[in-house]
Amino acid sequence: MRNRWPLAMVTVVAVIVFFGVYMLVAAPEPQGPSSHAADDPAPTLAASSPAVPPAVPSSPGDPVVAVPSSFPSTPGPQVQPVVPTTVPTTQPATQPAAQPGDPGPVAERYFAAWRLSDFTGMAALVADPPPDFADRHRRFASELRIASVSLSPGPLSRPGADTAEVPFQGVRQVTGLGAWPFSSMLRLGVRGGAWKVLWSPETLHPALKDGGGLRLEETKVKRPGALTREGEPFPSGSKAGDYFPGLDATFTEMKLKEQPSGKVLLASQPPSTPQAQTTISRPVQEAAARALDGAGRPAALVVVDVPSGEVRAVADTLGGKGAFNGLYPPGSAFKVVTAAALLRSGLAPDTQVACPAAYTIPNARRFTNDGGADHGAVSLTTAFALSCNTTFAQQAYERLRDDRLRAEAADRFGFREKAGLSSCRISPPQDMNELGADAIGQNSVRASPLCMAEVAAAVARGTWRQSVITPGADPGSPPVPLDEGVAASLRAMMEAVVTQGTAAQAGLPPGTAGKTGTAEVSGGAAHAWFVGYRGDLAFAVLVQNGGVGGRVAAPIAARFLKTL
């Protein structure tokens, strides 16, 4: 026994060493304190657990029982050795499908390419883009004159696992119209395992949905510097451009419209230049301009409102503002002024006067009637209606010497230098030849059509008033009342011109009163005149070198009055 005890001790020590080495080799490598619970399939011993030496068996073949040194000496439950296990490395036979990721970067790249007009790059991000994808965008920009576009995407939302939406605001700069804001939606979906833009026409603009369209319309719109008294543009072909510069000026009005609704999405603004309102009446101006269409020669027609003295129309093809500033001999139209002076001298409309074919002022020149007509003794009204040159030369010689004719014309009818729109003049006669010629509107007598329209308005109103063309403007000269009896007599005499005198065949409408004039011009045909009034409108017509007033100017006045 004594010889066996050392051998037993050696055997026990060997077993202990062998078991210790086995545990060091077989134990799994520590994974760190934070990984045991989640990753280890089987528990391991803690590194701080006390070593448990095996008990020495009492006889060969007995099991080895590990007894902790702290356990009590009384028998306790047996502890089985811990056998380490390994985690299987094989994967399950089926796995969930791979997810396509975040759609946000696709949307960002699409917006970035759009801002740069990189239509090829945009198309690469679209699921099944139409073949003309790039051309559609180019046509859209070209046809609507898009200069640039800015885009502001909103927050991305995910209605479904494989769908996404990005609302966005945009502003397009349209040439000639400015900023055009719009709102739309960029839709995305998973196609072939990747996010793609689900493009449709309304992505460009909501108006393109369901076959809708957009149209840029351009219209030439009048934008004159002056407006009629009604606040409207002058009529086309008004023949008043010299007086109101820019009457034919236009601007291009642009409108961006939805189709087919016609809804205006964007419209251009009119120019900021101010427009001045005038006293011109649009319908009266239209009638005056159309009346001159068939004149065949340079002409003018001026219309004045009788109560106010405001100019209602000026149609002028004379040039150089001849209707206001031109100085033309008025011929027999001036006999209205001469008749006023004769009435003030004591004659009456029914006073009998001579109207021979020719009359010679004593020691002066000889005067004749048109065509050598001899009417014998007639009333002053008839002599006026028939435009007897001989009567007015003789009566001026007998009654209007000592500068009375010039004073009447200057003091009561505006034939003088003055501020204002109209121009007319008469000079003191140097002899009887000049007086006789002045009496029939020749020699020193000069007048513009506006001046003669003011003469006609003075008869109709009973007061001479200088005309204005801007509402509320200062006319420049105070009004001058005519004698009431003189004005009434002149009205009756001017009516006779139309009903039985030189304008009887002109086709003038009832209620018209006037006076014809055929003014001789050295080296050319006579100027044709007709001045008169009807209702609240007084007017003067001049056809430069047109010929006989009753045959040329009076029919123009008739066309004008009938058009109103």
C-alpha positions as CSV (number, residue, x, y, z in Angstrom):
1,M,0.0,0.0,0.0
2,R,2.7,2.4,0.9
3,N,4.3,1.8,-2.5
4,R,1.1,2.6,-4.2
5,W,0.3,5.9,-2.6
6,P,2.9,8.0,-4.4
7,L,1.7,6.5,-7.7
8,A,-1.8,7.5,-6.9
9,M,-0.9,11.0,-6.1
10,V,1.0,11.3,-9.4
11,T,-2.0,10.0,-11.2
12,V,-4.3,12.5,-9.6
13,V,-2.0,15.4,-10.4
14,A,-1.9,14.3,-14.0
15,V,-5.6,14.1,-14.3
16,I,-6.0,17.6,-12.8
17,V,-3.4,19.0,-15.3
18,F,-5.0,17.2,-18.2
19,F,-8.5,18.5,-17.3
20,G,-7.2,22.0,-16.9
21,V,-5.5,22.0,-20.3
22,Y,-8.6,20.6,-21.8
23,M,-10.8,23.3,-20.4
24,L,-8.4,26.0,-21.6
25,V,-8.4,24.6,-25.2
26,A,-12.1,23.7,-25.5
27,A,-13.5,26.9,-23.8
28,P,-14.9,29.5,-26.4
29,E,-12.9,32.8,-26.7
30,P,-14.4,35.6,-24.6
31,Q,-16.5,38.0,-26.8
32,G,-16.5,40.9,-24.4
33,P,-18.9,41.6,-21.6
34,S,-21.6,43.2,-23.8
35,S,-21.9,40.2,-26.2
36,H,-22.6,37.2,-24.0
37,A,-26.3,37.6,-23.5
38,A,-27.2,38.3,-27.2
39,D,-24.7,36.2,-29.1
40,D,-23.6,33.1,-27.1
41,P,-25.9,30.1,-27.7
42,A,-24.8,28.5,-24.5
43,P,-23.7,29.9,-21.1
44,T,-20.0,29.9,-20.3
45,L,-18.2,30.2,-17.1
46,A,-17.4,33.6,-15.8
47,A,-13.7,34.4,-15.8
48,S,-13.8,35.0,-12.1
49,S,-15.3,31.6,-11.1
50,P,-13.1,29.6,-8.7
51,A,-11.3,26.6,-10.0
52,V,-12.9,23.3,-9.0
53,P,-10.3,20.5,-8.6
54,P,-11.7,17.0,-9.3
55,A,-12.0,14.6,-6.5
56,V,-9.7,11.6,-6.4
57,P,-11.6,8.5,-7.1
58,S,-11.5,5.8,-4.5
59,S,-11.1,3.2,-7.1
60,P,-10.5,3.0,-10.8
61,G,-13.6,3.6,-12.9
62,D,-15.5,5.9,-10.5
63,P,-16.9,9.1,-11.9
64,V,-15.1,12.4,-11.2
65,V,-17.3,14.9,-9.3
66,A,-16.4,18.6,-9.3
67,V,-16.9,20.0,-5.8
68,P,-16.6,23.7,-5.3
69,S,-14.2,24.5,-2.5
70,S,-16.8,26.6,-0.9
71,F,-19.5,24.1,-1.0
72,P,-20.1,22.3,2.5
73,S,-18.6,18.9,3.2
74,T,-22.0,17.3,3.2
75,P,-23.0,15.6,0.1
76,G,-24.9,17.8,-2.4
77,P,-26.3,17.5,-5.9
78,Q,-24.0,16.3,-8.6
79,V,-22.7,18.9,-11.2
80,Q,-22.3,17.8,-14.8
81,P,-19.4,19.1,-16.8
82,V,-20.1,22.1,-19.1
83,V,-19.8,21.1,-22.8
84,P,-19.3,24.0,-25.1
85,T,-21.5,24.3,-28.2
86,T,-21.1,26.2,-31.5
87,V,-23.5,28.5,-33.5
88,P,-24.6,27.0,-36.8
89,T,-23.2,28.9,-39.7
90,T,-25.8,27.9,-42.4
91,Q,-28.6,30.5,-43.3
92,P,-32.3,29.6,-43.5
93,A,-33.4,28.4,-46.9
94,T,-35.7,31.5,-47.5
95,Q,-34.9,35.2,-46.8
96,P,-37.0,38.5,-47.1
97,A,-36.6,40.4,-50.4
98,A,-34.0,43.2,-50.4
99,Q,-35.5,46.7,-49.9
100,P,-34.8,49.5,-52.6
101,G,-33.7,52.0,-50.0
102,D,-34.6,55.7,-49.6
103,P,-36.5,57.5,-52.6
104,G,-35.3,60.9,-51.4
105,P,-32.0,60.9,-53.3
106,V,-33.8,60.0,-56.6
107,A,-36.1,62.9,-56.1
108,E,-33.2,65.2,-55.3
109,R,-31.3,64.2,-58.4
110,Y,-34.4,64.7,-60.6
111,F,-35.0,68.2,-59.3
112,A,-31.3,69.1,-59.7
113,A,-31.3,67.9,-63.3
114,W,-34.5,69.8,-64.0
115,R,-33.0,73.0,-62.7
116,L,-30.2,72.6,-65.2
117,S,-32.5,71.6,-68.0
118,D,-30.7,68.3,-68.2
119,F,-33.6,66.5,-69.8
120,T,-31.4,63.4,-70.5
121,G,-30.5,63.1,-66.9
122,M,-34.1,63.6,-65.9
123,A,-35.3,60.9,-68.3
124,A,-32.7,58.4,-66.8
125,L,-34.6,58.7,-63.5
126,V,-38.0,58.2,-65.0
127,A,-39.8,54.8,-65.3
128,D,-40.7,54.3,-68.9
129,P,-40.2,57.9,-70.1
130,P,-42.0,58.7,-73.4
131,P,-39.7,58.8,-76.4
132,D,-40.2,62.5,-76.8
133,F,-39.6,63.3,-73.1
134,A,-36.8,65.8,-73.8
135,D,-38.6,67.4,-76.7
136,R,-41.7,67.9,-74.7
137,H,-39.7,69.9,-72.1
138,R,-37.9,71.9,-74.8
139,R,-41.2,72.7,-76.6
140,F,-42.8,73.7,-73.4
141,A,-40.0,76.1,-72.6
142,S,-39.9,77.4,-76.2
143,E,-43.6,77.9,-76.9
144,L,-44.2,79.6,-73.5
145,R,-41.0,81.6,-73.6
146,I,-39.7,80.2,-70.3
147,A,-36.4,81.8,-69.5
148,S,-35.7,80.0,-66.3
149,V,-37.3,77.8,-63.6
150,S,-36.7,77.6,-59.9
151,L,-38.0,74.6,-57.9
152,S,-38.6,74.2,-54.1
153,P,-39.4,70.6,-53.1
154,G,-41.5,70.0,-50.0
155,P,-41.3,67.1,-47.6
156,L,-41.3,63.6,-49.0
157,S,-44.2,61.3,-47.9
158,R,-44.6,57.5,-48.3
159,P,-48.3,56.6,-49.1
160,G,-47.2,53.0,-49.5
161,A,-44.2,50.7,-49.1
162,D,-43.3,51.1,-52.8
163,T,-44.7,54.6,-53.5
164,A,-43.5,58.1,-52.6
165,E,-44.6,61.7,-53.3
166,V,-42.8,65.1,-53.2
167,P,-45.0,68.2,-53.5
168,F,-43.1,71.1,-54.9
169,Q,-43.5,74.8,-55.7
170,G,-42.0,76.3,-58.8
171,V,-41.5,79.7,-60.4
172,R,-41.0,80.1,-64.1
173,Q,-39.8,83.3,-65.6
174,V,-41.8,84.0,-68.7
175,T,-40.2,86.5,-71.1
176,G,-42.4,89.5,-71.3
177,L,-44.7,88.4,-68.5
178,G,-42.4,87.9,-65.5
179,A,-42.8,85.4,-62.7
180,W,-45.2,82.5,-63.1
181,P,-45.6,80.5,-59.9
182,F,-47.1,77.0,-60.0
183,S,-47.5,73.9,-57.8
184,S,-47.2,70.2,-58.7
185,M,-46.4,66.8,-57.4
186,L,-43.4,64.5,-58.1
187,R,-44.5,60.9,-57.7
188,L,-42.1,58.0,-57.3
189,G,-42.5,54.2,-57.3
190,V,-40.4,51.0,-57.1
191,R,-39.7,49.6,-60.5
192,G,-37.3,46.7,-61.0
193,G,-36.1,46.9,-57.4
194,A,-35.2,50.6,-57.6
195,W,-37.0,53.9,-57.1
196,K,-38.0,55.7,-60.3
197,V,-39.9,58.9,-61.0
198,L,-43.5,58.1,-62.2
199,W,-43.7,61.0,-64.8
200,S,-46.8,62.3,-66.4
201,P,-47.5,65.6,-68.2
202,E,-49.0,67.2,-65.1
203,T,-45.6,66.9,-63.5
204,L,-44.6,69.8,-65.8
205,H,-47.8,71.8,-64.9
206,P,-51.2,70.7,-63.4
207,A,-52.9,72.3,-66.4
208,L,-51.6,69.5,-68.6
209,K,-53.6,66.8,-66.8
210,D,-56.1,64.8,-68.8
211,G,-55.0,66.2,-72.2
212,G,-55.2,69.9,-71.1
213,G,-52.8,72.5,-72.5
214,L,-51.3,75.9,-72.1
215,R,-51.2,78.7,-74.7
216,L,-49.4,82.0,-74.9
217,E,-51.5,84.5,-76.7
218,E,-50.2,87.8,-78.1
219,T,-52.5,90.7,-79.1
220,K,-51.6,94.1,-80.4
221,V,-53.4,96.6,-78.2
222,K,-53.6,100.3,-78.7
223,R,-51.8,102.3,-76.1
224,P,-52.1,105.9,-77.2
225,G,-50.8,108.8,-75.2
226,A,-54.3,110.5,-75.3
227,L,-57.8,109.2,-74.8
228,T,-61.2,110.5,-75.9
229,R,-63.5,112.2,-73.5
230,E,-65.1,108.8,-72.9
231,G,-61.7,107.4,-71.7
232,E,-61.3,105.3,-74.8
233,P,-58.6,105.1,-77.5
234,F,-59.1,107.2,-80.6
235,P,-60.7,105.3,-83.5
236,S,-58.5,103.7,-86.1
237,G,-57.5,106.1,-88.9
238,S,-58.6,109.1,-86.8
239,K,-56.5,111.5,-88.9
240,A,-55.6,113.3,-85.6
241,G,-52.1,112.1,-85.1
242,D,-50.4,115.5,-85.5
243,Y,-52.4,116.8,-82.5
244,F,-52.1,113.7,-80.3
245,P,-48.7,112.1,-80.7
246,G,-48.7,108.3,-80.4
247,L,-52.3,107.8,-81.2
248,D,-51.4,104.7,-83.2
249,A,-49.0,103.5,-80.6
250,T,-49.6,99.9,-79.5
251,F,-48.2,97.4,-77.0
252,T,-48.2,93.7,-77.2
253,E,-50.6,92.3,-74.7
254,M,-49.6,88.8,-73.6
255,K,-51.8,86.2,-71.8
256,L,-50.9,82.8,-70.6
257,K,-54.1,80.7,-70.7
258,E,-55.3,77.3,-69.8
259,Q,-56.8,75.2,-72.6
260,P,-59.6,74.5,-73.2
261,S,-61.1,76.5,-70.2
262,G,-59.5,79.8,-71.4
263,K,-58.6,80.7,-67.8
264,V,-55.9,83.4,-67.7
265,L,-53.0,82.3,-65.5
266,L,-50.7,85.3,-66.3
267,A,-51.2,88.5,-68.2
268,S,-48.9,91.4,-69.1
269,Q,-49.4,94.8,-67.6
270,P,-50.0,97.9,-69.8
271,P,-47.1,100.4,-70.0
272,S,-46.8,102.8,-67.2
273,T,-46.8,105.9,-69.4
274,P,-49.8,108.2,-68.5
275,Q,-52.7,108.7,-70.9
276,A,-54.1,112.2,-71.1
277,Q,-57.9,112.6,-71.5
278,T,-59.1,115.0,-74.1
279,T,-62.3,116.7,-75.2
280,I,-62.5,114.6,-78.3
281,S,-65.6,112.5,-78.7
282,R,-64.9,109.1,-80.1
283,P,-68.0,108.8,-82.3
284,V,-67.7,112.4,-83.6
285,Q,-64.0,111.9,-84.4
286,E,-64.8,108.7,-86.2
287,A,-67.5,110.4,-88.3
288,A,-65.2,113.3,-89.1
289,A,-62.3,111.0,-90.2
290,R,-64.6,108.9,-92.4
291,A,-66.1,112.0,-94.0
292,L,-62.6,113.0,-95.2
293,D,-61.9,109.5,-96.6
294,G,-63.2,110.5,-100.0
295,A,-61.9,114.1,-100.1
296,G,-59.2,113.3,-102.7
297,R,-57.1,116.3,-101.6
298,P,-55.6,117.6,-98.4
299,A,-58.5,118.6,-96.1
300,A,-59.6,119.2,-92.6
301,L,-62.8,118.9,-90.6
302,V,-63.0,120.5,-87.1
303,V,-65.9,120.1,-84.8
304,V,-66.6,122.2,-81.7
305,D,-69.2,121.7,-79.0
306,V,-71.5,124.7,-79.1
307,P,-72.3,125.1,-75.4
308,S,-68.8,124.5,-74.0
309,G,-66.4,125.4,-76.8
310,E,-64.6,122.1,-76.5
311,V,-63.2,120.5,-79.6
312,R,-65.0,117.3,-80.3
313,A,-63.1,116.3,-83.4
314,V,-60.2,117.2,-85.6
315,A,-59.5,115.2,-88.7
316,D,-56.7,116.7,-90.7
317,T,-54.7,115.6,-93.7
318,L,-53.4,119.1,-94.4
319,G,-50.3,118.4,-92.3
320,G,-48.5,120.6,-89.8
321,K,-51.6,121.0,-87.7
322,G,-53.1,123.0,-90.4
323,A,-56.6,122.6,-89.0
324,F,-55.5,124.7,-85.9
325,N,-52.5,126.7,-87.1
326,G,-53.0,127.0,-90.9
327,L,-53.9,130.4,-92.3
328,Y,-56.1,130.1,-95.4
329,P,-58.3,132.7,-97.1
330,P,-61.8,131.7,-96.1
331,G,-63.5,133.2,-99.1
332,S,-67.3,133.7,-98.8
333,A,-67.4,131.7,-95.5
334,F,-66.1,135.0,-94.0
335,K,-69.4,136.7,-95.1
336,V,-70.8,135.5,-91.7
337,V,-68.5,138.1,-90.1
338,T,-69.2,140.7,-92.7
339,A,-73.0,140.1,-92.3
340,A,-72.7,140.6,-88.5
341,A,-71.0,143.9,-89.1
342,L,-73.7,145.0,-91.6
343,L,-76.5,144.0,-89.2
344,R,-74.8,146.0,-86.5
345,S,-74.7,148.9,-88.9
346,G,-78.5,148.9,-89.2
347,L,-79.4,146.4,-92.0
348,A,-81.9,143.7,-91.3
349,P,-82.2,140.2,-92.8
350,D,-85.1,141.4,-95.0
351,T,-83.5,144.6,-96.1
352,Q,-83.5,144.9,-99.9
353,V,-80.0,145.1,-101.5
354,A,-78.7,144.9,-105.0
355,C,-77.0,141.8,-106.3
356,P,-75.8,142.7,-109.8
357,A,-73.5,140.5,-111.9
358,A,-70.7,143.0,-111.4
359,Y,-70.1,146.0,-109.1
360,T,-67.2,148.5,-109.2
361,I,-66.3,150.4,-106.0
362,P,-66.0,154.1,-106.9
363,N,-62.4,154.8,-108.0
364,A,-61.5,151.2,-107.1
365,R,-61.7,147.7,-108.4
366,R,-64.6,145.7,-110.0
367,F,-66.2,142.7,-108.3
368,T,-68.2,139.9,-109.9
369,N,-70.4,137.0,-108.8
370,D,-69.5,133.4,-109.5
371,G,-70.5,132.6,-113.0
372,G,-71.6,136.2,-113.7
373,A,-74.9,135.6,-112.0
374,D,-77.2,138.7,-111.8
375,H,-80.0,138.4,-109.1
376,G,-81.2,142.0,-109.1
377,A,-82.7,143.4,-105.9
378,V,-82.9,140.8,-103.2
379,S,-83.1,140.7,-99.4
380,L,-79.9,140.6,-97.4
381,T,-80.8,137.0,-96.5
382,T,-81.1,136.0,-100.1
383,A,-77.9,137.8,-101.1
384,F,-76.2,135.9,-98.2
385,A,-77.7,132.6,-99.3
386,L,-76.7,133.1,-102.9
387,S,-73.2,134.4,-101.8
388,C,-73.4,137.7,-103.8
389,N,-69.9,139.1,-104.0
390,T,-71.2,142.3,-105.5
391,T,-73.7,142.9,-102.6
392,F,-71.1,142.5,-99.9
393,A,-68.4,144.6,-101.7
394,Q,-70.9,147.4,-102.2
395,Q,-72.4,147.3,-98.6
396,A,-68.9,147.2,-97.1
397,Y,-67.9,150.3,-99.1
398,E,-71.1,152.1,-98.0
399,R,-71.3,151.0,-94.4
400,L,-68.0,149.5,-93.1
401,R,-65.4,152.1,-93.8
402,D,-63.3,153.6,-91.0
403,D,-62.0,150.1,-90.0
404,R,-65.5,148.8,-88.9
405,L,-65.1,145.4,-90.6
406,R,-61.7,144.7,-89.1
407,A,-63.0,145.7,-85.7
408,E,-66.0,143.5,-85.9
409,A,-63.9,140.5,-87.0
410,A,-61.2,141.1,-84.4
411,D,-63.3,142.2,-81.4
412,R,-66.2,139.8,-81.7
413,F,-64.9,136.8,-83.7
414,G,-61.3,136.3,-82.6
415,F,-59.5,137.5,-85.8
416,R,-56.5,138.8,-83.9
417,E,-53.3,137.7,-82.4
418,K,-54.2,135.8,-79.2
419,A,-53.2,132.9,-77.0
420,G,-55.1,129.7,-77.6
421,L,-55.5,127.0,-80.3
422,S,-57.0,128.8,-83.2
423,S,-55.3,131.1,-85.7
424,C,-56.9,133.9,-87.7
425,R,-56.3,137.5,-88.6
426,I,-57.3,140.5,-90.6
427,S,-55.4,143.7,-91.3
428,P,-56.7,147.3,-91.5
429,P,-57.5,148.0,-95.2
430,Q,-55.2,150.5,-97.0
431,D,-57.8,151.4,-99.5
432,M,-61.3,150.6,-100.8
433,N,-59.9,147.8,-103.0
434,E,-58.7,146.0,-99.9
435,L,-61.9,146.7,-98.0
436,G,-64.0,145.2,-100.7
437,A,-61.8,142.1,-100.9
438,D,-61.7,141.7,-97.2
439,A,-65.6,141.8,-97.1
440,I,-65.7,138.6,-99.2
441,G,-62.9,136.8,-97.3
442,Q,-59.9,137.6,-99.5
443,N,-57.0,140.0,-99.3
444,S,-55.7,140.1,-95.7
445,V,-58.3,137.8,-94.2
446,R,-56.8,134.5,-93.1
447,A,-58.2,131.8,-90.9
448,S,-57.7,128.2,-89.8
449,P,-60.6,125.7,-90.0
450,L,-60.8,125.8,-86.1
451,C,-61.2,129.6,-86.2
452,M,-64.0,129.3,-88.7
453,A,-65.7,126.6,-86.6
454,E,-65.5,129.0,-83.7
455,V,-67.3,131.6,-85.9
456,A,-70.1,129.1,-86.6
457,A,-70.3,128.2,-82.9
458,A,-70.5,131.8,-81.9
459,V,-73.6,132.3,-84.1
460,A,-75.3,129.2,-82.7
461,R,-74.4,130.1,-79.1
462,G,-74.7,133.8,-79.3
463,T,-71.3,134.2,-77.7
464,W,-67.9,133.8,-79.2
465,R,-65.7,131.4,-77.2
466,Q,-62.2,130.2,-77.8
467,S,-62.0,126.5,-78.0
468,V,-60.0,124.1,-75.8
469,I,-59.0,120.5,-76.4
470,T,-58.1,119.6,-72.8
471,P,-60.9,119.4,-70.2
472,G,-60.8,122.4,-67.9
473,A,-58.1,124.2,-69.8
474,D,-57.8,127.9,-69.9
475,P,-59.0,129.0,-73.4
476,G,-56.7,132.0,-73.4
477,S,-59.3,134.7,-74.2
478,P,-62.5,135.6,-72.4
479,P,-65.9,134.9,-74.1
480,V,-67.4,137.8,-76.2
481,P,-71.3,138.0,-76.4
482,L,-72.8,138.9,-79.7
483,D,-75.9,141.2,-79.9
484,E,-78.9,138.9,-79.4
485,G,-80.6,140.3,-82.5
486,V,-77.5,140.0,-84.6
487,A,-77.0,136.3,-83.6
488,A,-80.7,135.5,-84.3
489,S,-80.6,137.1,-87.7
490,L,-77.4,135.3,-88.6
491,R,-79.0,132.0,-87.7
492,A,-81.9,132.6,-90.1
493,M,-79.5,133.7,-92.9
494,M,-77.3,130.6,-92.5
495,E,-80.3,128.3,-92.5
496,A,-81.3,129.9,-95.9
497,V,-77.9,128.9,-97.3
498,V,-78.8,125.2,-96.8
499,T,-82.5,125.4,-97.7
500,Q,-82.3,127.7,-100.8
501,G,-78.8,128.8,-101.3
502,T,-75.4,127.6,-102.4
503,A,-75.5,124.5,-100.2
504,A,-79.1,123.4,-101.1
505,Q,-77.9,120.6,-103.3
506,A,-75.2,119.2,-100.9
507,G,-77.6,116.7,-99.2
508,L,-77.2,118.3,-95.7
509,P,-79.7,116.9,-93.1
510,P,-82.6,119.1,-91.9
511,G,-81.6,121.5,-89.1
512,T,-78.2,122.3,-90.6
513,A,-77.2,125.9,-91.0
514,G,-74.0,127.1,-92.7
515,K,-72.1,129.1,-95.2
516,T,-70.2,128.0,-98.3
517,G,-66.9,129.5,-99.3
518,T,-64.8,129.4,-102.5
519,A,-61.5,131.2,-101.8
520,E,-59.4,132.3,-104.7
521,V,-55.7,131.3,-104.5
522,S,-53.0,132.8,-106.7
523,G,-51.5,130.1,-109.0
524,G,-53.9,127.3,-107.9
525,A,-57.4,126.1,-107.7
526,A,-59.7,127.8,-105.1
527,H,-60.0,126.4,-101.6
528,A,-63.4,124.8,-100.9
529,W,-65.1,125.8,-97.5
530,F,-68.2,125.0,-95.6
531,V,-68.8,126.2,-92.1
532,G,-71.9,125.7,-90.0
533,Y,-73.7,124.0,-87.1
534,R,-76.4,121.5,-86.3
535,G,-77.7,120.9,-82.8
536,D,-74.8,121.3,-80.4
537,L,-72.1,120.8,-82.9
538,A,-70.4,123.5,-85.0
539,F,-67.9,122.6,-87.7
540,A,-65.7,123.8,-90.5
541,V,-64.6,121.9,-93.6
542,L,-61.7,123.0,-95.8
543,V,-60.5,121.2,-98.9
544,Q,-57.2,122.7,-100.0
545,N,-57.4,123.7,-103.7
546,G,-60.7,121.7,-103.8
547,G,-62.7,124.1,-105.9
548,V,-66.3,125.3,-105.3
549,G,-67.3,125.0,-101.6
550,G,-70.9,124.2,-102.3
551,R,-70.0,121.2,-104.5
552,V,-66.9,119.9,-102.6
553,A,-66.8,121.0,-98.9
554,A,-70.6,121.0,-98.2
555,P,-71.1,117.3,-99.3
556,I,-68.2,116.3,-96.9
557,A,-70.1,118.1,-94.1
558,A,-73.3,116.2,-95.1
559,R,-71.4,112.8,-94.9
560,F,-70.1,113.8,-91.5
561,L,-73.5,114.8,-90.1
562,K,-75.3,111.8,-91.5
563,T,-72.8,109.4,-89.9
564,L,-73.4,110.7,-86.4
